[in-house]
């Protein structure tokens, strides 16, 4: 098995999110509202209210379920 080792990041004391050379994330579009895309984007939307999160899916019923009061994802 091959493993890629990432170099350690230097601690510069500067938050990369406010780095002048980086663009701030303002919008995210997730393709797929299933068991990965739906929960992932819902957490991003909850934790980052300044980011506009859009989820698209081919299934209209899945999108309708996410927009309803009863979430389409259930895990015991």
C-alpha positions as CSV (number, residue, x, y, z in Angstrom):
1,X,0.0,0.0,0.0
2,X,1.3,3.4,-0.9
3,X,0.9,6.2,1.5
4,X,1.3,9.9,0.8
5,X,2.8,11.9,3.6
6,X,1.9,15.6,3.6
7,X,4.6,18.0,4.8
8,X,4.0,19.6,8.1
9,X,2.5,23.1,7.8
10,X,4.5,25.9,9.3
11,X,2.7,27.7,12.0
12,X,2.8,31.3,10.7
13,X,0.3,32.7,13.2
14,X,-1.9,33.9,10.3
15,X,-5.2,32.3,9.7
16,X,-5.4,31.1,6.1
17,X,-9.0,32.3,5.9
18,X,-7.9,35.9,6.2
19,X,-4.8,35.6,4.0
20,X,-4.8,38.4,1.5
21,X,-3.8,36.0,-1.3
22,X,-6.8,33.7,-0.8
23,X,-10.4,34.4,-1.9
24,X,-13.1,34.0,0.7
25,X,-15.6,31.3,0.1
26,X,-19.0,32.8,-0.4
27,X,-21.0,30.1,-2.1
28,X,-21.0,26.3,-2.2
29,X,-22.9,24.1,-4.5
30,X,-23.2,20.4,-3.7
31,X,-24.2,17.9,-6.4
32,X,-26.2,15.2,-4.7
33,X,-28.5,15.3,-1.7
34,X,-28.0,11.7,-0.5
35,X,-26.3,10.3,2.5
36,X,-23.1,12.3,2.0
37,X,-24.1,15.5,0.3
38,X,-27.2,16.3,2.3
39,X,-25.8,16.0,5.8
40,X,-22.4,17.5,4.8
41,X,-24.0,20.6,3.4
42,X,-26.5,20.9,6.2
43,X,-23.7,21.1,8.7
44,X,-21.8,23.6,6.6
45,X,-24.9,25.7,6.4
46,X,-25.4,25.5,10.1
47,X,-21.8,26.3,11.1
48,X,-21.1,28.9,8.4
49,X,-24.2,31.1,8.0
50,X,-22.1,33.6,5.9
51,X,-21.8,31.0,3.1
52,X,-24.7,30.4,0.7
53,X,-25.1,26.7,0.4
54,X,-27.0,25.2,-2.5
55,X,-27.7,21.4,-2.9
56,X,-28.9,20.1,-6.2
57,X,-30.1,16.6,-7.1
58,X,-31.9,14.9,-10.0
59,X,-34.5,13.5,-7.6
60,X,-37.2,16.1,-7.0
61,X,-38.7,14.0,-4.2
62,X,-35.3,14.0,-2.4
63,X,-35.1,17.8,-2.6
64,X,-38.7,18.1,-1.4
65,X,-37.9,15.8,1.6
66,X,-34.9,18.0,2.6
67,X,-37.2,21.0,2.4
68,X,-39.9,19.4,4.6
69,X,-40.1,19.1,8.4
70,X,-39.2,15.4,8.2
71,X,-35.5,14.8,7.1
72,X,-35.0,12.0,4.6
73,X,-31.9,10.6,6.4
74,X,-32.3,8.2,9.3
75,X,-29.5,6.3,11.0
76,X,-30.0,4.1,14.1
